Amino acid sequence: MPKAPLERERVYPAAQFETTMPHSEQDERLAKRQKLGSVAKSHNSTTQRSRIFAPYRTVGLVSPTDVPFTSVALGKTTFQLTTSTGRSLQTYDLKRGLNLVFMTRPQTPFQITATCASKGRVFAAWGDLGNGTSQQGVWIFQRGKKVGQLELPSDLRQPIKQILVFGSWIVACAVTRIEVWKTATLEHYTTLFTMATRKGDNELTGGVCTMPTYLNKIFVGRRDGWVEIWNVATGKLIYTLLPPSPSCGAVTCMEPSPALSLMAISYSGGQLIIRNILTDKTLIQFSAGAEDAPVTTIAFRTDGMGAGQDGRKDGVMATATNASGDITFWDLNEGGRVMGVLRSAHNPPAGDGAVVRGGVSKIEFLAGQPVIVTSGRDNSLKSWIFDETPFSPIPRILHTRSGHAAPVTSLLFLPSDFDGAEAGNKWLLSGGKDRSLWGWSLRRDGQSKELSQGNIRKKAKKHGILAMGSLSHGPTTTLEDLKAPEITCIACSLNRDGGIGALPGKQPLWQKTRDPKKSLDASISGMTGWESVVTAHKDDPFVRTWFWGRKRAGRWAFQTSDGTTAASVAMSPCGTFAVVGSAGGSIDMFNLQSGLHRQRFPSKLTPAQARQVKMQQARQADTVTQLEARTSSRFLPGTGKHSKAVTGIVVDSMNHLVISCSLDGKIKFWEFLTGNLLHEINWAPMTAITGCRYHATSDLIAFSCDDGSIRVVDIETRQTIREFWGCQGKINDFTFSNDGRWIVAASQDSVIRVWDLPTSHLIDAIRLERPCTALAFSATGEYLAAAPEGELGVDIWNNKSLFTHVPTRQISESAAEQVSGPTASGEGGQGLLEAAFEDDDAVGDNDEVAASNLDQLSADMMTLSLVPRSRWQTLLHLDLIKKRNKPKEPPKAPEKAPFFLPSTTGAPSLSQNNMETNPDDSQNQSRITKFDRGRMEQAFTSSLRAGATSGDYDDFIERLKALAPATADLELRSISLGDSDSDGSNELLYFIQALTSRLVARRDYELTQAWMTVFLRLHFDSIMASDTLMGALREWKQRQAEECERLDNLVGYCGGVVSFLRSPRT
């Protein structure tokens, strides 16, 4: 093929432009005053939402897709990196330590396929019409907001795999075609079609790239190994670079080098060449990969350092593949050589399938910096720096942001510790199939961290995995095998957690043997605390301990007594003991401070005790002896072991009982100290028990069964008090709400169900796109965490019952409709304020009616009213609600009516007649209104005066309790002072006396406080001017102070007793 001269230019002209998006303005004129947001109300009414939970956001996503990151330089030392989380983008600031600065909104309709950052803007291509999606497009974001979009050709039916912005052109690479736009106007310029001699040869496997000083030229890598050079301005193919040999295979990656006219090209056969574009000659050729692991990303170092024996020469190239987690560094001087291999920079792909994601998706050296940025398909983004002394060709880690590389399997919110710290609302523990344990901060993403399992890279070097002699270009890295197996169960108690100062110094990790004869100094651990998290692992007989405060692995690894897999784990509320249940049915208890085995359930008998048990069993043949045995205890010491896997263990709040459940269908109550069996509930062969959850405050324990039911047992009476049915398929996980009123369950039918314990009603059902594998409820009740099946992130839902009334009437299974879950960007979700002020039209009037009056149990007890909390809370904040619902501006009449509305006869139009005010009609209407208002006020004031005359204000209080918040506010405003205190017209005095009598009767405590707050706010000036009213108010204040002191003493006494009983130090 003849060579054509290539146009060259040293500097591209900078294109400065601004983009303005057209928007539609509402032309409709509203003649009536309407509440703000009423136009959008009809749209929201058709959207399916949960009655209790509102989607908030998804945590744990950094770079979970195959789309590589894109970077942009802001000055010389500041860089921003943008990653794709599926349908949104996240931008991190490298100078701030990969701090999250932007999340794009709105979300793209379908998955993002390519991204590119240029001059503060990010281009994102999404959708694939050829793969079933209904739409496809390219959106432009700036500082997290959508500012424009590119128009696609109507005949494009291929996904856009790569976007490139250079000079005055925007280039998008599809499967076999290239689209070109102008950066100044964003209009489509042309389409470049690649030709093929055989079917599939024109597929663009290597993408597109440019070279400095080559004006309007792009380089395109094809499946047949050709590299085509196109002029995007003329739309012509000007040259083709042929592969070194026909066996090289397809082009997998291209990258221009800092040296002019030199480009690195890698092929699927494993070859990599450095080619001179001007002369079309190969300068360097070597094997950088393999057929099963070709090089897919290349980067060149541009700070002029790093090569040579001392690292002071230029010419460093880095290569990586998506089939391995390793990064290879090359010295291109003197023909090229391997300088070093950064092993397991990212997780390698799983050998048994795509369960654990891995491989390097992109590497990039920052311009003029000794820093390389890498992103992997293991949901991580990392930066590495070359600054070690003496010189090392392998960089060290600088910053990292990552998450789970495999789906999440278990969740647990941190409980509150003994001192009452609110850790339970901030931190969420999650275990995944990638063998990691993460702590997620719901307040600040930058605080989220994976709990360390020791220096894995040091262990790898010790085992020879990272030895220089074992260098290979294939996927041979096995660093993940040095981690603990997949976590299946998590237990936590913070009462003995010492924070970051727990057991200072270097401690051995996960000791599997502990000599009981060897003394252990417990003084340090007694002062600083010890491990607070225990985890069970898949197909592993050992459970492992963790320091939560130090975010690292603990000292102990406890083995089950029968050597079978650890199936369940629990911790005592005091934080001192860990209880382990095995797949063989054994239950063992260990001390976390000393690491010693303390008890078995059932307890292990001495030979003398075993002989005594056998003799007692022989004596029980006599009926009289059997009768005597039944009166004392049915279970002998050392008996009662489960015959199948222990699926759940619970230690009660007093360290008195250990409750276990098993696949054998039995629930056993063990004595904590002796290990003897006290009671047994047998549901076999009716069902097998798959899990249990405990609510300490109510002393209730719930069990999930393989028949799809959830049964609730009262620990005190040991009776089944509730049964909940409706789950279709396996129950994946379930949990109590923080107050114990609800049970939330996720089943395999992709529905999350919420049952109300007091009424036994199904009060909510959320149908999602895929099932949830794990659930967790925060200790404060603010969040519900759910782990969707197959997803790397954790969905967070807000609990709307904290801010608004939630009806408890029963719903049917058919009411569970598809609900959109939380997203990484938080779009479509609701924060606390949005959920609180949401208009819920589904709530019926029956929910707002006060329940029937109940007699007071005792005159010494302070009784609350049965009025819904939302009613008196609305009364307190009625001014704020009215201000919020007030229109921003008054309605405006149209400036010019359309030509067809005015009458040709000169008669006034109908709209003008409606807008004109008739004095007579207004006067007549006001008379009727005044008459109705006077009659209503007369009934209210007459009941108040009648109560003052008789001294019994019960009828007046009941009438006031039945009023709506707006009506009650109006009545309180209409109370008058009267002419004098002696003529019986001082309604303010009577109202104070009515509330005082309610305090004396110890009824409607919260309503009395709300009414008095509103009353003082409205009539403060009149009360201050009257000595009579001030005297009545002092009497009310005295009664209030007496009652407050009495309640404070009672609550303090009860709290002190409970704290004394709960304290692990007593």
N, C-alpha and C positions, 0 to 999 in steps of 0.2 A: 504494500500500500504506500503510495507516495506521501512524503511528509509535507505538511503545510506549516508555514511559519506561524508561530504563536505570538499574539500581541502581548506585550508586557508593560506593566505600569507599576511604579514604585508604591504609590499611596492611593488608596480608595478615597473618593470624595465622600465626606460625611453627609448623610442625608438627615436633615432635621425636618420633623413633620409632627403634626398633631392630628388626632383622630377625634371626630365628633360623631356621636351616635344619634341618629334620628329617634325621636320619641314622640309618642302620640299624646296629645292633651285631650282631656275630657271636655267635649263640647256640650254635653247635656247640662241644662240649667234646672236646678232644683228649686221649686217654688215653696217648698215646706222646709222647716228646720228638721234635719235628721241627725241621729246620733252618728258620730264619727265612726267610720268603718262599716256602716250599714250596707254599702254597696258590695263590699266583699263578703258579707255575711252569707249570702246564698251560695257562694263558692265553697266556703268553709263547711257549710252544713252537709255537703255531699262527701266531704273527706272523712274516711273512717279513722276514728281515733279511739284510743283506750279510755275507759272511764276513770282509771286511777293513775296510770303512768303516762308520762309525756316523754318522747324521745329527746335525749340531750346531746350526746356525742359519742364517738368511738375513740377509744384510747388504744395505744400500742401499735399504731401503723406509722412506719417511717418510709420504707420503700418496698412494699409488698408485691409489686408487679414486675414484669420483665422490662418495662420501659426504663431506660437508663436516665440518670440525673442529667441536668443541664446547669451550667454555671455562667455567671456574668461578673465581670470585674467592676467594682465601684471605687475608682481610684487605683492606687498602686498596691495597697495592702489589704483592701477590703474586698471580699468576695461573697456572693450569695449563691447558694445551691438550691435548686428546685427539684423535688422528687414527685412522683405520681403515686397516689394512694388508691387509684382505681378510677374514680370519677371526679376527683379534685386534686389540687396541687398544694404542696407544702414547701415554703421557702425558709431556708435556714441561713443565718449569718455566721460565717466562719470566724470572723474576728471576735465574736462573742462566745465562741466555743460551741458552734452549731446550735445556737439558740433559735427557736422557732419564732419567726417574725410575721409571716403571712400564711393564711389559708384561703384559697380561692373560693369565691361564691359568685354566682350560683354553680351548682354541680352540673357537669356535662350530662346530657341525657343518657349516654352510654359510655363504655369504658374508654379511657384515654389510650391511644396507640402510639403517640409520639409527642415530644416536647422540644422546645428550643427557646433559649433566653437571649435577648438582644436589646441592649440599651434600655434597661429597666422594664422591658415588656417580655412577656412569656407567651409563646404560641403553643397551643395544645390542640392536637388533632384527635378526634374521637369518632367512634362508630365504624361499622363495616356493613355496607349494604349487601355485599356479596355473602355475608354470613348470617343473615336473618334479621339484622337490625333495621328499623324503619327509617332512621335518619343517619346522617353523617355530616361532619363539619369541622371547621378549624376556628377556634375562638382565641381572642387576644385578651390577656389579663395584665393589669398593671396595679401593683401594690395590693394584690388579692381581689381586685374587682374587675369584672368584665368591661372592657372598653371598646370592643369591636369584634368583628368576625370576617373571615375570608369567604368569598363566594366560590363555591365549587362548581365545576362543569356538570351539566345534567347527565352526562354519560359515564361519570365516574362510578364504578361499582367495585372498587378495590380499596382495602384499608391503606391509610397513609402510615408508612413505617418509619419515616425520618423526615425532619424539617430542618432546613438550612437557611440561614439569613446571612447574606454577605452583600456589601455595597448597596446597590439600589434594587436588589432582587430578593424575593422569598421563594425558595425552592422546596417542594414537597415530593418525596419519593414514595411511589406506590409499588405494587408488585411488578408491573411491566411498563409503567409510564411515569412521567415526571411532569408535575404541574408547576407553573411559574407565575408569580404575581409581582407587581411593583410595590416597593415599600412606601413610596410617597403617597400613592392614592389607594392602595390595597385592592386594585382592580386586577382581574385575571388577565395575564399577558399571553401565554401560549401553553401548549401541551406538547411534550416531546415523547414520541413513541419509539421504543427500541424494537429492532427487527431480529428475527431468529431464523436460522436455516433448519433447525429441528425444534419440535414442540418443547417448550420449557427452557430453551437456552437463553432466552431474553429475560428471564426472571432476574431482578436486581437484588441478588443475595448480599452484595457488598455495600449497598447503600450508595450515597453520594458524598463527595467532599470537594473542597476547593484548595488552591495553593496560593500563597502570597505572591503578589505582582502579576498574576495571570488574570487579566481583566475579562470578566463575563464568562469565565470558563468553569465548568464543573467536570468532575471525574466520576464515572459511573461503573461499578463493579457488577459483572454478570455471572450467571451460573456456569457458562461455558469457559470461564477463566479470562475472558476479555475485559479490558478496562477501556471504556469509550470516553472520549473528550468531546464535550458539546459546548457550543457557544449559545448561551441562553438568549442573547440579544437578537441573533439572527435565526435561532432555532435550527442550526445545522450541526451535523456530526462532522468534525474536522479531523479526527484521528482516532486510531484504535491501537492500544497496547496489547500485544499478544502474551500469553503465559510462557514461562521458560520451557515448559514441556507439556505435551497433551495430558499427562497423568497428574498434573497439579490439582485439578478439580476446580470447584467454584471459588470465586473470590468471597472471602468471609469478612475482611476488614481492610480499610485503607486509611492512612494517616500521613499528612505532609510533615516533613522533618523541618527543624529550624534552618538547615542549610537550603539555599534556594534550589529549586528544581529537583529536589530529591524527595521521593515518596516511598513509604513502607507499604507493601502489599502482602497480605497473607492469604493462603489458599486452604481449601478443605482437606487437602492431602497432608497438611502439616508443614509445608514449605513457607518460608517468609523471605522476601527479597527487598533490597533497597535499590530503587530504580531511578535513573536519571531521566527525567521527562524530556529534556531538550534533545538529548542524543539517543534516547530510547535504548539505553544499555543498562544491564544489570551490574551493579557495583558489588553488592554483597548478597550471598544466598546461603541460608542454613536452615536446618530443621528446627523449628521452634515449637512444634506441637506434634500431634498424632492424628491419624484418621478419625479416631473416636473422640478426640479432644483438640480440634484445631483452634488456633488463636482467633479470638473474636473481638479483642479490643487492644489497641496499641496507644502508647503515649510517649512523648519525648520530653526530656528535661531541658528547660530553657534558661537556667541561671548560670550556665557555663561551668558547672562543677559536677563532681560525682564520679568521674571516670579515672582510670589509672590506678596505680597502687596506693597513692596517697589521696585520691579523690579530688585532685586539683585540675583535672582535664575535662574537656567537654565531650559529649557523645554518649549519653546514657539513654537507653530505650527500655521501656517496660512493656511486657506482654502478659496477657491473662486470657483465660477461657471460661466459658460458662459451664464447662463440664468439670471444673475443679475450683477449689478455693484458694489456689496458690497464685502468686505474682512473681514473674521471673524478670530480673534486671540484667541487661546486656550492656557490655562495653563494646561500642562499634569501632573502636580504634584497632587497627591492624587485623582487619578481617572479621572481628566480632567474637566475643566470648561471653560465657555466662559469669556474671559477677556474684550473684547470689539469688536465692529463692526465698521469698517471704511465704512461709508455709501457713496455710489456714488463715489467711487474711480475712476470709469469709468462710462460712460453713460449706463443706463439700456437699453435693447432692446425695440423698440417701441411696444406699445400694439396693434397698428392697422396694423401690418405687418412689413416687413423688410426694411422700408424706412429709418429709423434712426437706424444705427447699434449700437450695444452695447454689454455689457457683458465683463467679464475678461477672457482673453485667457491664461495668464500665470502669476504666481507670483514667485519670487525667492529672497531669502535672500543672500546678498553678503557675501562671506566667511570671517568670523572674523570681520564683520562690523555691526553696528546697523542700517543698511540700507536695505530696501526691494524695489525691482524693479518690476513694474507691467506693463503689456501691455494689451490693450483692443482692442476689435473689433470695437471700436469707433475711430480708426485711431489716437491713442495716445500712448505715452511711458512716464512713470512717475517713479520718484524715491522718496521714503519717508524715513524719518529719525526719530529715537526715541531719542530725546534729550530734551524733555520738562521738565521743573522744576516748580512745583513738578512733580513726576513721573506720566506719563499718558500711559496707554496701547495702545492708538491710536497714530500713528505717524503723523507728519506734512509733508506737501509737501516740497520737496527739489528742484527737477528739473522736468521740463516737456517739452516735444516736442509733439505737436499734430497738428491736422488740422480739417477739417470738418468731422463730423461723418455721414453726409447725403449728397446727391448730391447738387451741387451748383446751385442756381437759378438766381443770379444777379451778375453783375460785373461792376466795375467803376474804371478807373484810376484816381488818384488824379489830379485835375487841378493845374496849376501854380498859385501861389498867386499874389497879387498885386505887390509885390516887385520883382517878376520874379524868385523866387526860383524854382529849377528844381525838385519839388516833383512829378510831373506828369510822370516822366520816371522811378521812383524808386518804388513807392507804388501802390499797387493794392488792392482795397476793394472788398470783396466778401461776399455775404449772402447766406446761405444754408437752407435746410429743417430742420437742427438740431437747429434752433433758435439762431444761432451765427452770429456775424459780425467779419470778420477777415481782418487784414491788412497785406498783403504779401510784403516783401521786395525782389525785383529782384536783388539786389546787394549782400545781405548777408542773408542766410536763418535764422540765429540765431536771427535776428531782427524782424522776423515775429511774430505777436502777435494777440491774440483775444482781441477785445475791451471789457472791463469789464462791466458787468451788475450789479455790486454791490456784496456784500458778500453773495453769494447764500447759502452757508452752514450756515451762521448766520440766514438767513431768514428761512431755513429749521428747525433749532432748535427752532425758535420762533413759527413755525407752528406745532411743535411736530414730525416732520418727523425723526429727528435724536435722539429722546429721547430714553434713555436706556430701558424704559419700553415697547417700541414698537419693540424690537428686534424680528426679524423673519428670518428664513433661506430661505424664498421664495423671488421672485422678486417683492418686495413691494416698492422699492425706486421710488420717484417721484420728484426728485430734478429738473429735466428739466422742469417741469411744472411751476416753479417759474421764468423762463426766459420769455422774450418777444416772441410773436408768430413768425412764419416763415417770414423772410424778403422777400418782393416782389418787392420793388423799392428803389433805393438809389439816393440821390441828395447831392451835395457837393459844397462848395465854401470856399476857404481858405483866403479870403480877411480880415476876422475878426477873424481868428483863432489865439489865443495867444500862441500856443505852449504848452509846459509843464507847463508854469506859468499862464495859463488862469484861472481866478477866483480861486485863492489859497484858501485852507481850505476845510472844509467838507461841501458839498452841498447836498441838498435833490435830490433824483433821480426821474425823470419822474413824476413831479407833474401834476395831471390831473385837478386840479382846481386852479385858480389864481384870487384872489380878486382884481378887478381893482381899488378899493378905497384905498387899502393898498399900501403905498408908498414903492418904491424899490430904494435902493441906486444904481445908475447907474455909479457912478464915478469909482468904482473898475473895473467893466466890461468894461467901456469905455477905461480904460488904458491898461487892460490885454487881452481883447478880450472875445469872448463867443463861443458858439457851432458852429461847421462848417459842420456837417453831419446830414442829416435828412433821416429817413427810414419809409416806409410804410410796413404794416404787413398783413398777410393773415387773413381774417375774423375778422378784428379788426378795430374799428372806430378811433383809436388813431394812430397818427404818433409820432415818438419819435426822440429826438435830441441826438447828441453824441459830445463829445469833442475829436477831432482827436489828438491834441497835447498831451492830458493827457491819451489817449487811454481808455476812460471810458464813461459810459452813462452820458447824459446831465441832465438838470434840468426840461425840459418840455416834456409833452405829450399832443399834440394838438388834439382835437376831431373835427370831421366833424360836420358842423352845422345841418345836417339832421339826424345824428346818424347812418348813414349807413357806410359800410366798406370803408376805405381809399383806393382808387384805384390807385392814382398817386400822386406824390409829386415833387416839384421843389424848387430851391433856387434862389434868385436874385443874379446877379453877384457881387453886393456889399457885400453879405454875411449877410445882416441884416434881410431879410424877407424870410419866408417859405410859399409856396403856396400849398394847399392841395386840391385834387379833389376826390370826393366821388363816390361810386357806384350809388347813387341817382341823380347825376348830379350837385350837389352844388360845389362851389369853394370858399375857404376861404384863407385869407392871415393873417399870424401871425408875430409878431415882436419877433425875437430870443433873443434880449437883455432883453426885459421886460416880454416876454411870453404872451403879450396881443393880442387879436384879433383886427386887423386893418381894414380889408376890406372884402367885399363879392362881388362876381361876378355872377350875377348882384348885384349892391349895394342895401342895404336895405333902403327902403323909409320910411320917417316919414308919419304920417297920412295926413298932409297937402300936401306933395308931391304925395301921393297915390291918393288923390282927384283930384289934378291937372292933373295927368296922365289919370285918367278916363275921365275927361272933354276933354282933348286933343284927346283921342281916339274917343269920341263922335263927336267932331268937324271934325274929319277926314272923316266923311261920305260925306262931301261936296267935290266935285272934285277939286275945286279951292284950298281948304285948303290942300288936298292930294298933289297937285302939288307943293305947297309951302313947304310942309313937306319933299317931296322927294329931293328938292334942298338943304335942310339943313342937315337932318339926317333921316334915315329910322327907327331908333330904339329909342324907348322911354326909359327914365331912369327906372331902376328896372325891365326891361324885357329882355328876351333872354336866360333864363336858359336852360341848356342841359336837355333833357328828358331821357337820359340813362347815363350809367357809363362814367365818364371822364377818358379816357385812356391815356392822355398825357397832360402835361402842360409845357410851356416854358415862361421864362421871357427874353425879349431882352436885349442886352448889355447896353442899355441906361436907363433901368428901365422906359421905356415909354409904352410898350405894354405887355400884358399877352395874350398868344395864347394858346387856349385849343382845344382839339379834343375829340370826343366822339363816342360811338357805334351808336349814332343816325345819323352818317354820316355827321356831321357838324363841321366846323372849325370856331371858333369865335375869333375875335380880340377885346380885352378889353382894356380900358384905365386904366393904372396902378393906377393913383391917385384917380379917381372918381369911378371906377368900372363900367362905362357905356360901353355898347356894341357899337363898332365903325364899324365893318365890319363882314360879315359872308360869308363863302363858303359852299355851300350845295351840297354834293355828294350823298345824299339819294334820292331814295331808291337803287341807283346803287351799293353802297358799304357801309360797316361800317368800321370805322377807329380804328385800334387796338393799335397804338402807334405812337410816333413822336420823332424826334431827331433834334437838332438845332446846326448849325455851325455859331458861332458868327462873325467870320471874314468876311465871304462871305454873311452873313445875309440871309442864306437859311435854310429852314426847310423841313424835309422829313417826310412823313406819310406812315405807312404800313397799308394796307387794307386787309379785309378778302377775297378778290378775288385774292390774291396772288401778288398784284402789290405794287410798291413803287412809290409814287408821290412826286415830289419836287416842293415847292412853294417859290417864291421870296417874302419876307416880305414887301419889299418896294413897289412893283407893285401889290402884292397880286394876282399873276397869276401863274398858273401851267406851269413850264418851262420844266419839264422832267417827263416821265413815264417809269418805268422799269418793265418788265414782265419776267417771266421764273420760278419763285419759284413754286415748286410743293408741295401743302399742306400748312400748317400754317407757317407763318413767325415767328419764335421764337424770333429773336432779329436782330437788324441792327444798324449800326453806320456810321458816317462820318469818313473819314481819317483826320489826323491832319491838312492838308492843304486844305481840302474841295474838293479835286479833285475826290475822290472815294466815293462810297457807298458800304459797305460790309454788306451782309445779310446772315443769317443762317436760313434755312427752315427745315421743318420736313422731307424732302427727303434726309437728311444727306449731303447736298451740301452747301458749303460756296461760294457765288458768289460775284464778284467784278465788279462793273460798273464804267466806266469813265464818269464823268459828262460833260466835254466839248464835247466829241464825241458821248456820249450816247451808247458806245460800252460795251458789256460784254467782259472784258479783261482777266478774270481769273475765274476758277471754281475748287473748291477743294472738292472731294467726300471722305468722311470719313466713318469709320465703323459704327458710330452711330450719330444721330443728335446732334447739339449744342443747348443748351438752353440759352446761354448768350454770348455776345460779348462785347469787349471793345478795343479801340484804344488809345495808349499812346499819351500824349500831344506833345511829340517830334517826333512821327511817327516811333519810333524804334521797338515797339512791338505791336502785336495783341494778345489779350487774348481771349481764347474760353473755355467754360465749356461744356464738352461732357455730354450727357444725361446719368444719372445713375452713373456717376463717381464722386469720392471725390476730385480729383485734378483739377487743372486749366492748360490747355495747353498754352504755350507761343510760338509764331511764330515770327521770325525775318522778318523785311521788307527789302527785297533786293533792292528796288528802291533807297535806300539811298546810295548804293555803286555801282550800275551798272544800265545800261539803261534798262528800262522795256518797251517793245512795247505796244502800245495802239490799235493795230488792233483788230478787233472783232473776237471772237471765237464762235463756235457753242456749243449748249448744249451737244452734243455728245462727245465733247472734255473733259468733266469732267470725269476723271477716278480716280480709287482708289489711294489715297495718304496715306502713312504712317505718322501718327501724331507724335508729340513730345513724349518723354519718360522721366521717372523719372531720369534715368541715363544720359540723353542727348545723348545717342548713336543714330547714324543715323541723328542727327540734325546738324545744321550749326551755327557756331558763326559768328561774324561780318566779320572777315577776310576771312573765308571760303566762305561765301556768296558773298563777294566782288570779289574774284578771281575765282569764278566758271565759267567754260566754258559753255556758253549757245549756243548750236548749233541751237536751235529753232528760234533764232532771224534772220530774213531774211536780205538780203542786202538792202532792201528798207528802213529799219529802220535806216540805217547808212547814208543815203543820206540827205543832207541838204534840208530843205524846200525851196520853191521858195522865191526869194528875194521880200521883201516888202519895199515900200517907207517909209522914215522917216516921222513921223507925224509932227514933229516940229524941227527946228534947235536948239531950246533951250533944247530939251530933249536928254538925254544920252540913246542911243539905244544899246541893246545887239544883238548879232548875233543869227541866227537861226540854227547854227551848233549844233549837239547833244553834250551835256555836256561831255559824255564819250570820245569824240574824243580829245578835247583839254586837258582833264585831263590825258588821256593816253600819250599825247605828253609830259606833264610835268614829268611824272613818267616812261618814256620809258626805262631809264637805269635800274630802279628797276625791271620792268617787264622782260627785257631781262636777267637780272641776275637770276631772279626766274625761268625762263624757260630754263636756261642753264643746260645741263646734268651734273650730279655730276662727271662723269668720262668719258673719251673718249672711243669710241668703241674699243673693243679688238678682234683681229683675233683669231680663235680657235687654241689652242695649238697643238692639234692632230686631224687631219681630220679622219672621219670614214674610215674603210678599203675599202669600195666600191667606194669611190670618186676618188682616184688617178688613172691615166691612166697607163695601163701596158706597153704602148709603150714609155713612158717617155715624152709624149707631155704635155705641161702645161695645167692645168685644166682651165675651164671656169671662175671659181671664181678668179683664179690668174690673168687671163687676164683682168678681170674687175677691179681688185685692182691695177694693174700696171698703171703707168702714161706715156702717150705718149707725149713727148715734143711738137711735131708738132700739135697734136690735141688740146693740152692745149693752144698753142699759137693761133691757129685759133679761138678757142672758146673765148679767151680773146679779140681778135680783134672785134668780133661781139658784145660782151658785152660792150666793150669800145665805140663802135660806137653808140649803143643804149643809153648808159648812156650819151655820149656827146650830142646826139640829144635832150635828155630830159633836160639836163642842159642848152643847148643853148636856148630852149624855155622858161625856167624859167628866166634865166638871161636877155634874150632879152626883155621880158615883164617888168622886173625891170628897165632896161636901158631906154626903151621906156617911162615908166612912169616918170623917172627922166628928160627926155628931154621935155616932154609935161607938166609936173607938175601934171598930173592926174594919181594916182596910183590905180584907181578902178579895172582895168583889172588885175593888178598884185595881188591885195588882193583877188579877186574872184578866181583866179587860185590857190592861196595858201590855201584858204578855202576849195577847192575841193580835196586837197591832203589827203591821208591817213596819220595817225600819223607817221608811219615809213618813208614814203616818204618825208613828211615835215621835219622831223629831218635830213634826208640825204641832202635835199636842203639847209637847214640852215647851215649845216656843209660845204657845197661846196661853199658858198659865199666867194669870194676872196677880198683881200685888193687892188690888182692892183699895177701898177708900181708907179704911182703918183696920186695926187688929181686933176690934171688938164687935164689928158688925157681921162677922162671919163670912167675909169676902176675901180674906187673905189666903189665896190658893197656894202661894209659895210656901207658907208655913205648914199648910196641911200636907203638901207633898213631902217636905222634910220629915214630918212626923210619920208619914206612911213608910218611908224608907227606914226610919229608926225602929218602928215596930217590926219591920221585917228582919232587922238585925237582932232584935231581942228574941224573935221567934226562931232565929237561926235557919232561915229559909232563903232560897234564891240568892245565894251569896254573890255569884258572878254577875247576875242581872242588877243587883243593888249597886255594885261598884260601877257598872256601865251607865246606869241611869244617873247616878250622882255625878259622874264625870261630865256627862252631857249637860245636866242641869246647872252645874256650877259654871260651865263654859258659857251658857246662854244668859244666866241671870246673876252674874257675879257682881255687877254694879249695884243692882237693887238690894242684894243681900248685905253688902257692905254698908249701905245707907240705913239699914233698919236694925235697931238693937234687938227687937223681938226675933227676927230671923237669925241674927248672930247667936242668940242664946240657944235657939233650937239646933243650929248647926254645931255649936259646942257640945250639946248633948249627943248628937249623932257621932261626932268625932270621938267622944269619950267611949261610947258603945263600940265604935270601930276599933279603938286602941285596945280595949279589953278583949275583944274577940280575936284580934290579931295576936296579942300576947299569948292567949290560951292556945291558939292553933300553932304558933311557933314552938311553944313548949312541947306540945304533943308530937309535932313532926320531928323536932330535935331529939326527943326521947326515942321515938321509933327508929330514926336514922342512926342514932348511936348504938342501939341494940343490934340493928342489922349490920352495921359496920363492924361491930365487935364479933358477930358470928361469922361474917365473911372474911375477916382478916386471917391470913395464913400464919400470922405471928402469934395467935392465941391458941 
